[in-house]
């Protein structure tokens, strides 16, 4: 299938969140039976690697094409990324601000030294 066919297919299905049930079904069938494309189940296995940039150029393009065709997977991926961002914000902290001022410096160094050792 060449790029013109793929562009026509994306145009036919609609490249938007509210593609409708029939268009979602057509997209799912296309992705399931078209060689070289991901199913929604296979898409899930690549989410972390795509987010971390560990996929090859070909794998990234196949993954991105799936997100373009499948609004559900696109929403799932966006939710996944948002959850990571929220978790990072939630657990981001300044260790210096958590230590009371009256704690001796030697105690802090000893605690940090035990953290670093296996």
C-alpha positions in Angstrom: 0.0 0.0 0.0 1.5 3.3 -1.0 1.4 6.7 0.8 -1.4 7.9 -1.4 -3.6 5.0 -0.4 -2.8 5.6 3.2 -3.7 9.3 3.0 -7.0 8.5 1.3 -7.7 6.0 4.0 -7.0 8.5 6.8 -9.2 11.0 5.0 -12.0 8.4 4.6 -11.9 7.4 8.3 -11.5 10.9 9.7 -8.5 12.0 11.5 -10.3 13.2 14.7 -11.4 12.1 18.1 -15.1 11.5 17.3 -14.7 9.4 14.2 -17.9 7.4 15.0 -18.4 3.7 15.6 -18.4 2.6 12.0 -15.2 4.5 11.2 -13.6 3.1 14.3 -14.6 -0.4 13.2 -13.3 0.2 9.7 -10.0 1.5 11.1 -9.7 -1.5 13.4 -10.3 -4.0 10.6 -7.8 -2.1 8.4 -5.2 -2.3 11.1 -5.9 -5.9 11.8 -5.7 -7.2 8.3 -3.2 -4.8 6.6 0.3 -6.2 6.8 2.9 -4.1 8.6 0.4 -2.3 10.8 -0.3 -2.7 14.5 -3.5 -3.9 16.1 -4.7 -2.1 19.2 -3.5 -5.0 21.3 0.0 -4.8 19.8 -0.1 -1.0 20.1 -0.3 -1.4 23.9 3.0 -3.3 24.0 4.9 -0.5 22.3 3.5 2.5 24.4 6.4 2.7 26.8 9.1 2.2 24.2 7.5 4.8 22.0 7.3 7.3 24.9 11.0 6.7 25.8 12.2 6.9 22.2 13.4 3.3 22.0 11.7 2.4 18.8 13.4 2.3 15.4 12.3 4.9 12.8 10.1 2.3 11.0 8.5 1.3 14.3 7.8 4.9 15.3 6.1 5.6 12.0 3.9 2.5 12.3 3.1 3.5 15.9 2.3 7.1 14.9 0.1 5.9 12.0 -1.9 3.7 14.3 -2.5 6.7 16.6 -3.7 8.7 13.6 -6.1 6.0 12.5 -7.3 4.9 16.0 -8.9 7.6 18.2 -9.1 5.2 21.2 -5.4 4.4 21.1 -4.6 8.0 20.7 -6.6 8.9 23.8 -5.1 6.0 25.6 -1.5 7.2 24.8 -2.3 10.8 25.8 -3.7 9.5 29.1 -0.6 7.4 29.6 1.7 10.4 29.0 -0.5 12.6 31.3 -0.3 10.0 34.1 3.5 9.9 33.9 3.6 13.7 34.0 1.2 13.8 37.0 3.2 11.1 38.8 6.5 13.0 38.2 4.9 16.2 39.6 3.4 14.4 42.6 6.7 12.8 43.6 9.0 15.7 42.6 10.4 17.2 45.7 13.4 19.1 46.9 15.2 16.9 49.4 16.9 19.9 50.9 13.5 21.4 51.8 12.5 18.2 53.7 15.4 18.2 56.1 14.9 20.3 59.2 17.6 23.0 59.9 18.6 21.5 63.2 19.7 18.1 61.8 23.5 17.8 62.0 25.4 17.8 58.7 27.3 14.5 59.7 23.9 12.7 60.1 22.8 13.8 56.6 26.0 12.7 55.1 25.8 9.3 56.8 22.2 8.7 55.6 23.1 9.7 52.1 26.2 7.4 52.2 24.0 4.4 53.2 21.6 5.2 50.4 24.4 5.1 47.8 25.8 1.8 49.0 24.1 -1.4 47.6 
